[in-house]
Amino acid sequence: MNAPGKSPIVAAAGGSFLLENRTPSEVFTPEDLNEDQRQIAATAARFAREEILPAVTALEAKEPGVLAGLMRKAADLGFTAVDVPEEYGGMGMDKTSSTLITDHLSVLGSFSTAFGAHIGIATLPLVWYGTEEQKQRYLPKLASCEWIGSYGLSEASSGSDAMNIHTRATLSADGTYYTLNGEKQWITNCGVAGLYTIFAKIDGEKFSAFLIERETPGLSVGAEEHKLGIHGSSTCPLVLQDCKVPVENLLGEVGKGHHIAFNVLNVGRFKLGVACIGGARHALGHMIRYAKERHAFGKPIAEFGMIQRKISSSATRLYAAESMAYRTVGMIDASLAQHAEEQAHSARETQRRIEEYAVECSILKVYGSEMLSLVTDELVATMGGYGYVEEYPAERMYRDARINRIFEGTNEINRLIITGWLMKRALSGQLPLMKAIKNLMDEVMEPPSFDAGGEEDEVLGREAEVLAAVKKTALFAAGVASQRFMTGLQDEQEVMADLADVIMQVYGLESALLRARKLAASGKSSAGAAAAMTGLLADESIWLAEQAVRRVLAACGEGDMLRTQLAILRRVARFTPGDAVGQSRTVAQAAIALERYPV
Ligand SMILES: Cc1cc2nc3c(=O)[nH]c(=O)nc-3n(C[C@H](O)[C@H](O)[C@H](O)COP(=O)(O)OP(=O)(O)OC[C@H]3O[C@@H](n4cnc5c(N)ncnc54)[C@H](O)[C@@H]3O)c2cc1C
């Protein structure tokens, strides 16, 4: 459904945002949603309001049946069938609709975690890699939530180091079944699942995936973990003791299970970032309403500048994350639509086209999860003592936010992926990064020009200039670091992480700017707030980038060489600051008037 007609949205190459410039009409934004998609978003938001929020206490207390019951109610509305093809009982929706569902359902960390694991990492391996028989057998059950799905990769001694799993599978002498032995740890939905996608090494060597039904003898579920947050979700160890799995339940090919494990994480990361956006929008609503109601020194605290700054900085990061998320899914849908025109869809081709945006998915995971941590922290701060006690939801939101920086690849691992993936593409010639770096180096060796770049008169011209500066800063730092460390760059983790931070700023600021320009052209009432948030983001991005790049340069050289490079950095990162105080007030006052996120 919702097949876009002749859409101007460009399915740009993954990571190309660092090198190419886009026009507003070429990127997808939430303002471009069609009527069907708006309806889907509204239905999901209503479900969140009328079903999820009233169940919070029962869910968080793990009352038996509540989580599974809520998942099934969500399934009744088709929410768990979004990414499942129609021939297997699914709805085969476009990825934008699927993103909207995750976004607008995400008002409670526990439910988002359970729902996200079910529709993403637990269902997609089967959609992409399952045999016809496996899909016929299991997908209708997962789409309808008759069975909840679970994905078991991590073990006690191997989380980030996922290739190092110890769970073993051995083929029987008659070749009809595998015997699995091992223990998985931290498995979401473990206590409520009917089907587990489990990763094990055949003969201790060949990394492979298996579909295991709950009732299989030899499979047992351990006790629920006592976690910092997301108390309502199920997280347990899974023990496999001489667990016999029919050969028909091997998923994909022997020795290729790591492709399944890692490819599915791209979507997992993207959806996690999207869930953080929904969570942050909800938290920000609480922040604004509380600030209006709470009085101190004879007036609502919403009138204090520093409270307004909490509202505006939360809204600004949320706006950046939201702009990146919908831009990314717009590219994915544009790419899938292109392919659908060329030939019939194959599930593996869908997966490949999503994998193209691996770097954008990791960016969204890191940026989104850190954004949610900031917003929930500012919510606690806004509520003072009331933010710190269980009686109010801020305390739970603050605790729940933390897990997002750990699972689906920790943010440390994802930062390594962001820089590593781009550098790999650059070295293989898939992305003309090296050419762009060389062009920049030639440019900076020229005598300084006092031409401001010619964008001043355009809408958000200052912000466009700052974006150009952040991009150049990123390319300059990547050039210096790759020249200094060559292929050894991957071992310089601090440098890799700093580069990832600058790259994230580029994608965030550019997505925000293009959206703000689109809003300005449409004359929508939210255009003013979007422009002010883009202004705030521009200053934040360039300051952050400059600081990170200074560290990179100092790690790459010293003496005269360092001094020369710092001088180049000063030239490249030159910018005129905006009126951050005025912009903060504009954003906060719009949010306070609307009593919500102002876009
Ligand atoms: C509530 C919850 C639910 C989960 N759900 C699932 C699930 O459904 N399925 C599943 O398979 N797993 C799940 N996990 C596991 C989760 O994915 C892992 O906890 C995570 O990947 C980190 O692995 P670890 O805990 O072993 O930490 P480690 O890998 O030991 O990491 C410890 C620290 O070292 C850092 N680190 C590790 N390696 C590097 C490196 N190369 N460079 C720099 N820093 C590094 C990490 O970033 C981290 O800060 C869940 C975990 C939790 C807590």
The ligand as an SDF file (V2000), in Angstrom:
LIG
                    3D

 53 58  0  0  0  0  0  0  0  0999 V2000
   17.6340   -5.4100   28.8810 C   0  0  0  0  0  0  0  0  0  0  0  0
   18.4940   -6.0460   27.8500 C   0  0  0  0  0  0  0  0  0  0  0  0
   17.9060   -6.6730   26.7570 C   0  0  0  0  0  0  0  0  0  0  0  0
   18.6870   -7.3180   25.8120 C   0  0  0  0  0  0  0  0  0  0  0  0
   18.0920   -7.9910   24.7760 N   0  0  0  0  0  0  0  0  0  0  0  0
   18.8370   -8.7780   23.9660 C   0  0  0  0  0  0  0  0  0  0  0  0
   18.2190   -9.6410   23.0170 C   0  0  0  0  0  0  0  0  0  0  0  0
   16.9920   -9.6670   22.8560 O   0  0  0  0  0  0  0  0  0  0  0  0
   19.0060  -10.4560   22.2790 N   0  0  0  0  0  0  0  0  0  0  0  0
   20.3610  -10.4740   22.4040 C   0  0  0  0  0  0  0  0  0  0  0  0
   21.0180  -11.2390   21.7100 O   0  0  0  0  0  0  0  0  0  0  0  0
   20.9980   -9.6440   23.2850 N   0  0  0  0  0  0  0  0  0  0  0  0
   20.2690   -8.8220   24.0680 C   0  0  0  0  0  0  0  0  0  0  0  0
   20.8790   -7.9960   24.9930 N   0  0  0  0  0  0  0  0  0  0  0  0
   22.3290   -8.0090   25.0980 C   0  0  0  0  0  0  0  0  0  0  0  0
   22.9560   -6.7150   24.6170 C   0  0  0  0  0  0  0  0  0  0  0  0
   22.8950   -6.6560   23.2340 O   0  0  0  0  0  0  0  0  0  0  0  0
   24.4030   -6.6830   25.1570 C   0  0  0  0  0  0  0  0  0  0  0  0
   24.3160   -6.4670   26.5420 O   0  0  0  0  0  0  0  0  0  0  0  0
   25.2390   -5.6060   24.5100 C   0  0  0  0  0  0  0  0  0  0  0  0
   25.4720   -5.9350   23.1760 O   0  0  0  0  0  0  0  0  0  0  0  0
   26.5630   -5.3990   25.2230 C   0  0  0  0  0  0  0  0  0  0  0  0
   27.2090   -6.6180   25.4280 O   0  0  0  0  0  0  0  0  0  0  0  0
   27.7950   -6.9940   26.8740 P   0  0  0  0  0  0  0  0  0  0  0  0
   26.6860   -6.8020   27.8480 O   0  0  0  0  0  0  0  0  0  0  0  0
   28.4220   -8.3340   26.7930 O   0  0  0  0  0  0  0  0  0  0  0  0
   28.8760   -5.9210   27.1560 O   0  0  0  0  0  0  0  0  0  0  0  0
   30.3890   -5.9460   26.6310 P   0  0  0  0  0  0  0  0  0  0  0  0
   30.4060   -6.3340   25.2110 O   0  0  0  0  0  0  0  0  0  0  0  0
   31.2200   -6.7280   27.5790 O   0  0  0  0  0  0  0  0  0  0  0  0
   30.7440   -4.4230   26.7390 O   0  0  0  0  0  0  0  0  0  0  0  0
   31.1390   -3.7940   27.9600 C   0  0  0  0  0  0  0  0  0  0  0  0
   31.6500   -2.3980   27.6240 C   0  0  0  0  0  0  0  0  0  0  0  0
   32.8010   -2.5180   26.7720 O   0  0  0  0  0  0  0  0  0  0  0  0
   32.5610   -1.8120   25.5740 C   0  0  0  0  0  0  0  0  0  0  0  0
   33.1870   -2.5400   24.4630 N   0  0  0  0  0  0  0  0  0  0  0  0
   33.0610   -3.8420   24.1370 C   0  0  0  0  0  0  0  0  0  0  0  0
   33.7750   -4.1150   23.0340 N   0  0  0  0  0  0  0  0  0  0  0  0
   34.3640   -2.9550   22.6600 C   0  0  0  0  0  0  0  0  0  0  0  0
   35.2200   -2.5750   21.5940 C   0  0  0  0  0  0  0  0  0  0  0  0
   35.5900   -3.4220   20.6410 N   0  0  0  0  0  0  0  0  0  0  0  0
   35.6390   -1.3030   21.5520 N   0  0  0  0  0  0  0  0  0  0  0  0
   35.2450   -0.3880   22.4660 C   0  0  0  0  0  0  0  0  0  0  0  0
   34.4360   -0.6930   23.4870 N   0  0  0  0  0  0  0  0  0  0  0  0
   33.9980   -1.9580   23.5810 C   0  0  0  0  0  0  0  0  0  0  0  0
   31.0570   -1.7390   25.4180 C   0  0  0  0  0  0  0  0  0  0  0  0
   30.6560   -0.6690   24.5940 O   0  0  0  0  0  0  0  0  0  0  0  0
   30.6270   -1.5630   26.8570 C   0  0  0  0  0  0  0  0  0  0  0  0
   30.7340   -0.2150   27.2170 O   0  0  0  0  0  0  0  0  0  0  0  0
   20.0920   -7.3090   25.9360 C   0  0  0  0  0  0  0  0  0  0  0  0
   20.7010   -6.6630   27.0120 C   0  0  0  0  0  0  0  0  0  0  0  0
   19.9160   -6.0550   27.9760 C   0  0  0  0  0  0  0  0  0  0  0  0
   20.5920   -5.4150   29.1550 C   0  0  0  0  0  0  0  0  0  0  0  0
  1  2  1  0
  2  3  1  0
  2 52  2  0
  3  4  2  0
  4  5  1  0
  4 50  1  0
  5  6  2  0
  6  7  1  0
  6 13  1  0
  7  8  2  0
  7  9  1  0
  9 10  1  0
 10 11  2  0
 10 12  1  0
 12 13  2  0
 13 14  1  0
 14 15  1  0
 14 50  1  0
 15 16  1  0
 16 17  1  0
 16 18  1  0
 18 19  1  0
 18 20  1  0
 20 21  1  0
 20 22  1  0
 22 23  1  0
 23 24  1  0
 24 25  2  0
 24 26  1  0
 24 27  1  0
 27 28  1  0
 28 29  2  0
 28 30  1  0
 28 31  1  0
 31 32  1  0
 32 33  1  0
 33 34  1  0
 33 48  1  0
 34 35  1  0
 35 36  1  0
 35 46  1  0
 36 37  1  0
 36 45  1  0
 37 38  2  0
 38 39  1  0
 39 40  1  0
 39 45  2  0
 40 41  1  0
 40 42  2  0
 42 43  1  0
 43 44  2  0
 44 45  1  0
 46 47  1  0
 46 48  1  0
 48 49  1  0
 50 51  2  0
 51 52  1  0
 52 53  1  0
M  END
$$$$
